[in-house]
Amino acid sequence: MNKTDDQLIYQFMQTNKREISDRGFSRRVMRRLPKQIKSLSDVLTPICIIVSCILFYLFDGISLIYASIMPVIQQSSVSIIENLNFQTLIPIAIVCTYLGIQKAISLSE
């Protein structure tokens, strides 16, 4: 669909819009919902957060994350250095210089 179709649909929907009164139906449904589930959720959320933080500390989560991420970072950096091509750096340097000059000019205005 193009923009004019969207506009036509929007205009049609706005002109034929009808409000349906629920005569308190939504309020009655909300009153009948069990309140115990919400209070149970309010209690369990902080407990689960505390337990997960304790388990993260006990199982030394920082070192596990470090041990799993470091090989990826090392391999990526080695790959980047091995495949470094100065011909691809020239356009990047030109674009960065252009953007830097534009930013400097816009700040001085």
PEZI-V626364 format. One line per field, one symbol per residue. phi: phi as a letter, one per 20 degrees, with the letter a starting at -180 (. if undefined). Layout:
phi: ???
This chain:
phi: .dfffffffffffffdfcedfelnfffffffeffefffffffefffffffffffffffelfffffffeegffffffffffffefcffefffffffffffffgfffffff
